[in-house]
Structures are given as structure tokens and as C-alpha cells.
Amino acid sequence: MKILKFGGTSVGSAQRIKGLLDIVNPTERQVVVLSAVAGTTNALVEIGHAFLAGKTEEALSLIKQHKDKYEDLIKELFTTAQGLEKGKDLIDYHFNYIASLGNEMFTPVEEKIILAQGELLSTTLFHFHLEEIGVPSVLLPALDFMKIDEDNEPMVPYIGEKLSTLLAEFPDNTLFITQGYICRNSFGEIDNLRRGGSDYTASLIGAAIQADEVQIWTDIDGMHNNDPRIVKGTHPIANLSFDEAAELAYFGAKILHPQSVFPAQRYNVPVRLLNTMDPQAAGTLISKEGGSNGQIRAIAAKDGITAIHIHSSRMLLAYGFLRKIFEIFERYKTPIDMITTSEVAVSLTVDDTRNLEDIIKEVEDFGSVHIDRDQTIVCVVGDFSANTHGYAAKVLDAIKHLPLRMISYGGSDYNVSILLDTSHKTEALRSLHNRLF
């Protein structure tokens, strides 16, 4: 069985929803995972924020605006009166339900319920479309099998057991449709796998039922060796290892959600990145054997980075100092991207600044603290193992004309990471591309 995930742009219009059948093969047993229609999740976030702020009239106005867009979509999607009526009933139900949540005490629980409506809409609309044109399909609610534990980690054995049972109930069906992104938490409440989580859903399903392959369909033909929006002459990479793909996804390659690599890697399920607009393109295959020795593979950049520099003479010859620093970030659930140390100083970077002020107050107990905002991490991925020679020097030589704030090398066999001011990002990406490829 294959798992096919389609992102928001792939279901962004009635024409594109209809076009999914150019890719989905109804005669082959597969699970189709859909994101919300493009723009829907952002709109639902805005509605939720308005309700949380007590701006009910503003929220209701936003609900009407977005419902009107769906009214236009179903007029293009359905060609029969019966199909149009089912589509109209569906959007009436969901948007009326969203509006009704404003009559209650609105909390983050209701906000997550609102966010779930996007995927519930897109999957049911696709199911109704297939029904109208006579293509059999089964709608599998993700809320019946996708679950996270008290640490917000997916319960893969549970997912596999529940989903396998559901699939077994339809032995004669080949096409199954389910929602990305949404799940239930340990309390049984509606929750989500964080933004971009539809990739994660597809990977978790593939891992849980040991699928033959997970396919991630977007609007670009695979993972490129640099950012094609900034650099000319980039090309898709035919094969990547799980480790290489994870580094690129984490450090800015937008085509793939960073967490989606790990379930597939753990259960050794290949992931293929393909282009909805050009289904014949080869794309990128991510697998255990996909890496290449002795090569630099790709460059990615991650914006929105804040660097924290801590200087303290108490570090000198002191054991336990770094542990105390890391414990502060752990308490505030703030991941660290890069870290460098000297005898009396430690510098590290974060991309989550929600608790930055509280973190700084606690860190100042250990020494003086300096903050650099608007930074970018540029990550060069390839074979940087101990057996290779000269690659790191080649990377640094390519950007020797730019002021660098931090360099991370040796923490992984797969990357060299450089921190610089975001104003130098474009020049860094172009210069590295020209020298390395």
C-alpha cells in the first residue's frame, strides 16, 4: 500500500481537486492524506484569534468571508444538483459549527477544534466529488486513529493497530481518504500535529502500517540543491538519505516538514517528493540507501533566528555549567539549533522566541547576555565525515567576504552550519551555490 499526501496548493481550487485523479490510481490500494484547501488554515487561525480576543463580530465577519469562498468552490466542483446540495450542506454545517463556538467560553481547546475544520472540509469535498463521478472511496476520520500522548508524541503502535482494523473493514476498497494535521491528544480532545503536520501524518501512517512508500505531492519537483526562489540554476536531487533530508528540512527546505522524516526513517519506509503540477517529473526519493559519499548535496537557509551569547568567568574549568544553561531552555520547551563554546562563553541560537524574555532573565544569573536578532542559519548538507578532506574549507572560502557570527561543524557527519545576519542571506546562498556546484 502507498500513502499519498497532497498539500494545500494541490487542493487549492476545484480544478486541482478534480485533477487529483490524474495522480491517484483508484485501482491501487492507497491512502490519500489531504491538507486543508490553500489559505484555509490561516483563515481559521485568524478566526480563532478573534474569538480568543473577544472580538466576536470580527470573527463572524471572517467566517462569512471564508464561507463565501467555499460557496464559489463547490459551484465549480460539483456538476449535479445532488452533488451541489451535499457540498452546500457540508459547508453550512462546518461554518455554522465554527460560528457556534463563539457562544461558549472560548479557550485553546475550541481554537484547536476550529483548526481541524479545514482538513475535515477538504477530505469530505474530495470524497463527495469522487462519489459524484462514480469512483468508490472510503472516508477514514483521522480522529478515529491518529493520537498523541501526554508529551505530544504520536503513538505509532496505537495508530497502526487502529488504522489496520479500519482498513480491514473494507477489504474490497482500494482508495481511502483521511485528514492530515489533526489528531486526538491523551485526553481524547481534538488536537493537531502542529503546522505542516500533514506531511507528518502521511509519514506516521506509512510507518504505522509499514507502507511500501510515502509520497509527498507539492507544487515543486522534489527537493532542490538550493532555494530556487533566490538562486538561479538549481535542480532537484534524485536521491537523499534520511539523515540528509532531515538536515535540509530542519534548516529551511520548505518542501518537507522536518518531523516527517523521522517516523519513515525509524521504520525504513521510503519517502518520495513529487510535483502535482508535473506528475511525470522524477522528484526526490528519500531512503536509507539514498546518500552519496564524497559529495556536497544541497544548501538550505532558516530565517527568524535569534542568537544568545552568554559570557561568564564562572564557566572556566567549571563542570555542570552547560547543564544548568540547557535546563533553562528545557523548562521553557525551547529547542536550540546551534551552539558554540569557549572557555568563558557559550553562544546558541533559537527560532522560538515566545519565552525569550523569561529565559534571558534566568540566564543573566550566570553572566552577561547579548542578543542578536534577525539572523539566518545557512546549512550546507553533504558528506562531512572524518574521512573527507577540504569540504569545510571550501564552504568557508565561498563566503569569506561575509561577516559570520557562528560556525557549527562536527556535530553531524552531514552538515556545516553558519550563522549570519539575514541581510547577507541572499549573497551567501548565491556565493555558496556558485562555488560548490
Rosetta blueprint (number, residue, H / E / L):
1 M L
2 K E
3 I E
4 L E
5 K E
6 F E
7 G L
8 G H
9 T H
10 S H
11 V H
12 G L
13 S L
14 A H
15 Q H
16 R H
17 I H
18 K H
19 G H
20 L H
21 L H
22 D H
23 I L
24 V L
25 N L
26 P L
27 T L
28 E L
29 R L
30 Q E
31 V E
32 V E
33 V E
34 L E
35 S L
36 A L
37 V L
38 A L
39 G L
40 T H
41 T H
42 N H
43 A H
44 L H
45 V H
46 E H
47 I H
48 G H
49 H H
50 A H
51 F H
52 L H
53 A L
54 G L
55 K L
56 T H
57 E H
58 E H
59 A H
60 L H
61 S H
62 L H
63 I H
64 K H
65 Q H
66 H H
67 K H
68 D H
69 K H
70 Y H
71 E H
72 D H
73 L H
74 I H
75 K H
76 E H
77 L H
78 F L
79 T L
80 T L
81 A H
82 Q H
83 G H
84 L H
85 E H
86 K H
87 G H
88 K H
89 D H
90 L H
91 I H
92 D H
93 Y H
94 H H
95 F H
96 N H
97 Y H
98 I H
99 A H
100 S H
101 L H
102 G H
103 N H
104 E L
105 M L
106 F L
107 T L
108 P H
109 V H
110 E H
111 E H
112 K H
113 I H
114 I H
115 L H
116 A H
117 Q H
118 G H
119 E H
120 L H
121 L H
122 S H
123 T H
124 T H
125 L H
126 F H
127 H H
128 F H
129 H H
130 L H
131 E H
132 E H
133 I L
134 G L
135 V L
136 P L
137 S L
138 V E
139 L E
140 L L
141 P L
142 A H
143 L H
144 D H
145 F L
146 M L
147 K E
148 I E
149 D L
150 E L
151 D L
152 N L
153 E L
154 P E
155 M L
156 V H
157 P H
158 Y H
159 I H
160 G H
161 E H
162 K H
163 L H
164 S H
165 T H
166 L H
167 L H
168 A H
169 E L
170 F L
171 P L
172 D L
173 N L
174 T L
175 L E
176 F E
177 I E
178 T E
179 Q E
180 G L
181 Y L
182 I E
183 C E
184 R E
185 N L
186 S L
187 F L
188 G L
189 E L
190 I E
191 D E
192 N E
193 L L
194 R L
195 R L
196 G L
197 G H
198 S H
199 D H
200 Y H
201 T H
202 A H
203 S H
204 L H
205 I H
206 G H
207 A H
208 A H
209 I L
210 Q L
211 A L
212 D L
213 E E
214 V E
215 Q E
216 I E
217 W E
218 T E
219 D L
220 I L
221 D L
222 G L
223 M L
224 H E
225 N L
226 N L
227 D L
228 P L
229 R L
230 I L
231 V L
232 K L
233 G L
234 T L
235 H L
236 P E
237 I L
238 A L
239 N E
240 L E
241 S E
242 F H
243 D H
244 E H
245 A H
246 A H
247 E H
248 L H
249 A H
250 Y H
251 F L
252 G L
253 A L
254 K L
255 I L
256 L L
257 H L
258 P H
259 Q H
260 S H
261 V H
262 F H
263 P H
264 A H
265 Q H
266 R H
267 Y L
268 N L
269 V L
270 P L
271 V E
272 R E
273 L E
274 L E
275 N E
276 T L
277 M L
278 D L
279 P L
280 Q L
281 A L
282 A L
283 G L
284 T E
285 L E
286 I E
287 S E
288 K L
289 E L
290 G L
291 G L
292 S L
293 N L
294 G L
295 Q L
296 I E
297 R E
298 A E
299 I E
300 A E
301 A E
302 K E
303 D E
304 G E
305 I E
306 T E
307 A E
308 I E
309 H E
310 I E
311 H E
312 S L
313 S H
314 R H
315 M H
316 L L
317 L L
318 A L
319 Y L
320 G L
321 F H
322 L H
323 R H
324 K H
325 I H
326 F H
327 E H
328 I H
329 F H
330 E H
331 R H
332 Y L
333 K L
334 T L
335 P L
336 I L
337 D L
338 M L
339 I E
340 T E
341 T E
342 S L
343 E L
344 V L
345 A E
346 V E
347 S E
348 L E
349 T E
350 V E
351 D L
352 D L
353 T L
354 R L
355 N L
356 L H
357 E H
358 D H
359 I H
360 I H
361 K H
362 E H
363 V H
364 E L
365 D L
366 F L
367 G L
368 S E
369 V E
370 H E
371 I E
372 D E
373 R E
374 D E
375 Q E
376 T E
377 I E
378 V E
379 C E
380 V E
381 V E
382 G E
383 D L
384 F L
385 S L
386 A L
387 N L
388 T L
389 H L
390 G L
391 Y H
392 A H
393 A H
394 K H
395 V H
396 L H
397 D H
398 A H
399 I L
400 K L
401 H L
402 L L
403 P L
404 L L
405 R L
406 M E
407 I E
408 S E
409 Y E
410 G L
411 G L
412 S L
413 D L
414 Y L
415 N E
416 V E
417 S E
418 I E
419 L E
420 L E
421 D E
422 T H
423 S H
424 H H
425 K H
426 T H
427 E H
428 A H
429 L H
430 R H
431 S H
432 L H
433 H H
434 N H
435 R H
436 L H
437 F L
